[in-house]
């Protein structure tokens, strides 16, 4: 695969005393760079300031409360699990584990995806069995291998038992006579997560600043698109907008070495067409969030890129093209939001065990 430099070689003579040193310098490929930018603008979109929608508004009161709830482990059945346990700021919203751990250290079936920019995806969870971040936050409270509470009432009792939270809920939902509800719990964490955007140099590039990406990164972008990766990894999150069978060309586990074969969305719908189907993950911050795939079976990004090209597109990437794509993916790493990088001070109270 060729690069898109298309450069014209200029010869520059530099006099050094009585001698002459001749160097060749590539002049910028303005025409090709312009086409690359246009193709990128047609395929991807820059991050918005936040992910608020008419149905999921953001208010300062909801974000403040949601941030505290996100970091608080005292709503889990054993007092150890918070949203932040699986979504660590130090690991760019993931936990670095092949499979996330919930209450009593039980293993989840799949890896915890990053929470950063997640509110922009069309569904939540690998199998899309949660509608959005609000639905995910609410239902996690009673997930057997998440927070582990037996029911919503038990979870809300834990919230009400901590002085300070009831007043914060009242401020966030001033029109609700009884604001501490499972629905409002999800709305507040959702409001907070909808602020967790990580704009990167790639967004500057999409805004028209071609110098925001280095020449190797632009070459990687061209290869990423020409190889076919952007057929699924597109849009604002560079993915996260559709379901696809993992292993469209050949069985994924033959390349990933997965110890267990996950049927994916089939276990949600029982539709044979959904066998081994998963949500396409967004690739923003992918360089900072290994391991890869739903089961965390692959530890490095170059290997993940190679496997995806083979099992999804039937293509064998050269080491050079693999490196170029990985270099481009590095430009998707953004700065952590300050309200995520630092944990808040929580209302003081000891954990209340389940009666």
C-alpha positions as MATLAB code, in Angstrom:
seq = 'XXXXXXXXXXXXXXXXXXXXXXXXXXXXXXXXXXXXXXXXXXXXXXXXXXXXXXXXXXXXXXXXXXXXXXXXXXXXXXXXXXXXXXXXXXXXXXXXXXXXXXXXXXXXXXXXXXXXXXXXXXXXXXXXXXXXXXXXXXXXXXXXXXXXXXXXXXXXXXXXXXXXXXXXXXXXXXXXXXXXXXXXXXXXXXXXXXXXXXXXXXXXXXXXXXXXXXXXXXXXXXXXXXXXXXXXXXXXXXXXXXXXXXXXXXXXXXXXXXXXXXXXXXXXXXXXXXXXXXXXXXXXXXXXXXXXXXXXXXXXXXXXXXXXXXXXXXXXXXXXXXXXXXXXXXXXXXXXXXXXXXXXXXXXXXXXXXX';
ca = [
       0.000    0.000    0.000;
       1.437    3.375   -0.951;
       1.425    6.496    1.178;
      -0.464    9.591    0.093;
       2.470   11.971    0.281;
       2.580   12.429   -3.495;
       5.483   14.766   -2.827;
       7.501   16.620   -5.361;
      11.190   16.394   -4.454;
      12.910   19.719   -4.263;
      16.673   19.988   -4.354;
      18.232   22.460   -2.000;
      21.856   23.456   -2.210;
      23.524   24.638    0.959;
      26.952   26.226    0.800;
      29.358   25.271    3.560;
      32.691   27.002    3.025;
      34.108   25.881   -0.293;
      32.011   22.699   -0.370;
      28.411   22.124   -1.354;
      25.968   19.819    0.528;
      22.926   18.720   -1.458;
      19.778   17.685    0.432;
      16.411   16.538   -0.832;
      13.377   17.935    0.947;
       9.814   16.804    0.176;
       7.506   19.697   -0.509;
       4.037   19.459    1.038;
       1.499   17.541   -1.032;
      -1.165   20.209   -0.791;
      -3.519   18.618   -3.279;
      -3.444   15.170   -1.698;
      -3.621   16.600    1.806;
      -6.698   18.560    0.796;
      -8.363   15.403   -0.523;
      -7.425   13.490    2.607;
      -9.011   16.164    4.782;
     -12.171   16.140    2.665;
     -12.406   12.354    2.873;
     -11.907   12.533    6.640;
     -14.561   15.221    7.026;
     -16.996   13.036    5.078;
     -16.243   10.017    7.279;
     -15.714   11.365   10.797;
     -17.117   14.181   12.913;
     -15.474   16.297   15.620;
     -16.517   15.871   19.227;
     -19.223   18.191   20.548;
     -18.755   20.063   23.819;
     -20.991   17.503   25.530;
     -23.518   14.774   24.756;
     -26.651   16.457   26.106;
     -29.936   15.758   24.300;
     -33.492   17.074   24.798;
     -34.346   13.805   26.543;
     -31.135   13.807   28.587;
     -30.417   17.399   29.602;
     -27.376   18.516   31.543;
     -27.654   20.850   34.516;
     -24.865   21.817   36.940;
     -26.815   20.267   39.826;
     -27.248   16.930   38.060;
     -23.633   16.817   36.949;
     -22.373   17.601   40.453;
     -24.527   14.885   41.989;
     -23.804   12.388   39.219;
     -20.070   12.872   39.644;
     -20.297   12.045   43.340;
     -22.468    8.996   42.707;
     -20.073    7.816   39.995;
     -17.160    7.694   42.441;
     -19.078    6.345   45.458;
     -18.750    2.584   46.243;
     -21.192    2.560   49.155;
     -24.237    1.683   47.011;
     -22.916   -1.770   46.161;
     -23.857   -4.801   48.202;
     -20.333   -5.193   49.614;
     -19.298   -1.542   49.694;
     -16.459   -1.939   47.196;
     -17.948   -1.265   43.759;
     -18.435    2.153   42.220;
     -18.675    3.151   38.574;
     -15.116    4.402   38.899;
     -13.849    0.966   39.931;
     -14.248   -0.247   36.357;
     -13.682    3.175   34.782;
     -10.461    4.543   36.231;
      -9.242    7.951   35.135;
      -5.638    6.744   35.306;
      -6.489    4.104   32.666;
      -8.569    6.408   30.462;
     -11.932    5.203   31.682;
     -11.151    1.474   31.745;
      -9.714   -0.909   34.368;
      -7.019   -2.670   32.349;
      -8.529   -6.093   33.028;
      -9.641   -8.667   30.439;
     -12.925   -8.921   32.346;
     -14.236   -6.424   34.867;
     -14.719   -7.307   38.527;
     -17.938   -6.596   40.407;
     -19.232   -7.174   43.924;
     -17.341   -9.810   45.916;
     -14.750   -9.810   43.110;
     -17.039  -11.704   40.751;
     -15.896  -11.582   37.140;
     -18.096  -10.002   34.497;
     -18.478  -11.805   31.206;
     -16.744   -9.028   29.278;
     -14.224   -6.237   29.463;
     -15.243   -2.824   30.782;
     -15.245   -0.399   27.835;
     -14.123    3.169   28.372;
     -16.689    5.585   29.761;
     -15.073    8.510   27.928;
     -17.226    9.756   25.032;
     -19.461    6.721   25.629;
     -22.647    8.785   25.817;
     -22.297    9.509   22.086;
     -22.601    5.844   21.123;
     -25.905    4.509   19.856;
     -26.185    1.799   22.520;
     -24.414    0.856   25.734;
     -22.599   -2.413   26.509;
     -20.840   -4.729   24.090;
     -24.097   -6.462   23.146;
     -26.156   -3.286   23.092;
     -28.433   -4.555   25.853;
     -28.559   -1.113   27.480;
     -30.177    1.780   25.656;
     -27.908    4.559   26.863;
     -25.664    5.627   29.725;
     -28.658    6.406   31.945;
     -30.098    2.928   31.456;
     -26.706    1.375   32.068;
     -26.125    3.298   35.311;
     -29.565    2.468   36.701;
     -29.475   -1.230   35.913;
     -25.902   -1.704   37.124;
     -27.135   -1.300   40.707;
     -28.904   -4.657   40.579;
     -26.507   -6.436   38.250;
     -25.374   -9.640   40.022;
     -21.749   -9.139   38.974;
     -21.860   -5.343   39.109;
     -23.171   -3.636   42.259;
     -25.039   -6.790   43.299;
     -28.052   -5.265   45.076;
     -31.085   -7.588   45.268;
     -33.486   -4.862   44.127;
     -33.775   -1.133   43.455;
     -35.326   -0.405   46.842;
     -32.278   -1.800   48.602;
     -29.958    0.323   46.481;
     -31.951    3.509   47.074;
     -32.022    2.796   50.811;
     -28.222    2.896   50.744;
     -28.325    6.291   49.033;
     -30.809    7.712   51.532;
     -28.741    6.385   54.447;
     -25.862    8.719   53.540;
     -26.428   12.229   54.909;
     -26.159   14.872   52.236;
     -27.391   12.931   49.236;
     -31.104   13.558   49.726;
     -30.551   17.322   49.594;
     -28.385   16.992   46.497;
     -31.134   14.967   44.791;
     -33.655   17.619   45.796;
     -31.543   20.336   44.166;
     -31.066   18.267   41.027;
     -34.792   17.424   40.734;
     -36.613   20.316   42.432;
     -40.020   19.366   41.018;
     -39.971   15.771   42.305;
     -41.655   15.228   45.695;
     -39.492   12.118   46.272;
     -36.380   12.695   44.144;
     -34.256    9.753   45.351;
     -35.370    7.213   42.768;
     -33.643    4.684   40.561;
     -34.595    6.703   37.494;
     -33.082    9.888   38.852;
     -29.984    7.995   39.938;
     -29.437    7.024   36.308;
     -30.210   10.525   35.049;
     -27.609   12.151   37.269;
     -24.802    9.731   36.419;
     -25.846   10.005   32.790;
     -25.649   13.803   32.977;
     -22.143   13.538   34.385;
     -20.999   10.995   31.802;
     -22.365   13.214   29.041;
     -19.719   15.772   30.005;
     -16.820   13.322   29.643;
     -15.579   14.388   26.235;
     -11.910   14.108   25.240;
     -11.230   16.327   22.214;
      -7.944   15.388   20.554;
      -5.616   16.636   17.845;
      -7.752   14.731   15.367;
     -10.597   17.143   16.123;
      -8.326   20.060   15.282;
      -7.535   18.311   12.023;
     -11.223   17.835   11.221;
     -11.723   21.535   11.908;
      -9.324   22.283    9.053;
      -5.908   22.433   10.716;
      -4.002   19.929    8.597;
      -0.836   20.526   10.626;
      -2.556   19.140   13.740;
      -1.550   15.669   12.506;
       2.009   14.752   11.621;
       2.819   13.377    8.198;
       3.033    9.788    9.565;
      -0.342   10.239   11.260;
      -1.888   11.515    8.038;
      -0.425    8.542    6.186;
      -1.932    6.259    8.811;
      -5.295    7.959    8.412;
      -5.210    7.355    4.662;
      -4.317    3.689    5.151;
      -7.007    3.353    7.846;
      -9.641    4.550    5.379;
      -8.302    2.822    2.280;
      -8.015   -0.518    4.091;
     -11.713   -0.327    4.993;
     -11.443    0.216    8.757;
     -13.585    3.345    8.529;
     -16.470    1.346    7.085;
     -17.385    0.531   10.700;
     -15.132    2.862   12.697;
     -16.526    6.201   11.618;
     -18.571    9.105   12.935;
     -17.862   11.194   15.984;
     -16.556    8.366   18.217;
     -14.735    6.592   15.340;
     -17.090    3.680   15.971;
     -19.893    3.018   18.427;
     -22.628    3.525   15.860;
     -23.586    0.027   14.711;
     -23.561   -3.701   15.387;
     -21.281   -6.000   13.423;
     -20.373   -9.675   13.520;
     -16.920  -10.112   15.023;
     -15.282  -12.364   12.487;
     -17.039  -11.352    9.299;
     -14.476  -13.213    7.190;
     -13.177  -15.871    9.588;
     -13.775  -16.972   13.177;
     -12.378  -14.331   15.520;
     -11.194  -16.754   18.214;
      -8.749  -18.409   15.831;
      -6.774  -15.171   15.830;
      -7.461  -13.771   19.298;
      -6.868  -17.033   21.142;
     -10.034  -16.418   23.166;
     -10.509  -19.107   25.798;
     -14.300  -18.873   25.647;
     -16.398  -18.226   22.556;
     -18.889  -15.444   23.248;
     -22.105  -15.590   21.201;
     -22.514  -11.843   21.574;
     -25.859  -10.262   20.827;
     -27.421  -13.650   20.093;
     -27.770  -14.204   23.844;
     -29.887  -11.039   24.000;
     -32.125  -11.552   20.967;
     -31.931  -15.325   20.258;
     -31.805  -14.336   16.621;
     -29.385  -16.537   14.643;
     -28.394  -13.469   12.617;
     -26.950  -11.986   15.830;
     -24.507  -14.832   16.470;
     -21.104  -13.309   17.394;
     -22.473   -9.806   16.835;
     -21.180   -6.981   19.030;
     -21.335   -3.225   19.079;
     -18.463   -1.730   17.124;
     -16.314   -0.045   19.783;
     -15.292    3.574   19.457;
     -11.573    4.032   18.885;
     -11.059    7.366   20.608;
      -8.332    6.949   23.237;
      -7.810    3.352   22.070;
      -4.059    3.729   22.455;
      -4.598    4.328   26.181;
      -7.140    1.595   26.852;
      -5.799   -1.951   26.433;
      -6.535   -4.831   26.487;
      -8.696   -5.100   23.379;
     -11.922   -6.721   22.198;
     -14.904   -7.764   24.295;
     -12.923  -10.363   26.228;
      -9.664   -8.466   26.580;
      -7.946  -11.307   24.735;
      -5.416   -9.108   22.929;
      -2.971   -6.975   24.882;
      -1.431   -4.686   22.251;
      -2.894   -2.263   19.752;
      -0.751   -3.379   16.782;
      -1.943   -6.954   17.258;
      -5.559   -5.799   17.553;
      -5.241   -3.808   14.319;
      -3.720   -6.770   12.508;
      -6.437   -9.132   13.720;
      -9.255   -6.770   12.788;
      -7.967   -6.384    9.254;
      -7.736  -10.156    8.868;
     -10.969  -11.378   10.449;
     -13.192   -8.463    9.407;
     -11.786   -7.456    6.040;
      -9.845  -10.503    4.894;
      -6.690   -8.430    4.527;
      -3.176   -9.120    5.741;
      -1.526   -5.875    6.765;
       2.191   -5.352    6.382;
       4.125   -4.341    9.471;
       4.538   -0.905    7.912;
       0.810   -0.395    7.351;
      -0.020   -1.746   10.806;
       2.424    0.714   12.352;
       0.943    3.558   10.290;
      -2.598    2.823   11.467;
      -1.446    2.593   15.082;
       0.327    5.928   14.650;
      -2.896    7.500   13.379;
      -4.887    6.029   16.270;
      -2.540    7.819   18.645;
      -3.915   11.122   17.356;
      -7.308   10.129   18.821;
      -5.980   10.371   22.382;
      -7.492   13.391   24.085;
      -7.002   15.218   27.346;
      -8.862   13.848   30.358;
     -11.683   16.091   31.606;
     -10.718   17.731   34.897;
     -13.942   16.569   36.558;
     -12.904   12.994   35.751;
      -9.174   13.175   36.381;
      -9.807   14.167   40.001;
     -12.204   12.371   42.341;
     -14.685   14.509   44.307;
     -15.077   14.674   48.079;
     -18.108   12.550   48.998;
     -20.684   12.995   51.799;
     -19.245   11.452   54.936;
     -20.752    8.157   56.106;
     -19.636    4.605   56.726;
     -20.815    1.744   54.551;
     -24.091    0.228   55.735;
     -24.100   -3.570   55.134;
     -27.159   -5.233   53.696;
     -29.526   -6.291   56.539;
];
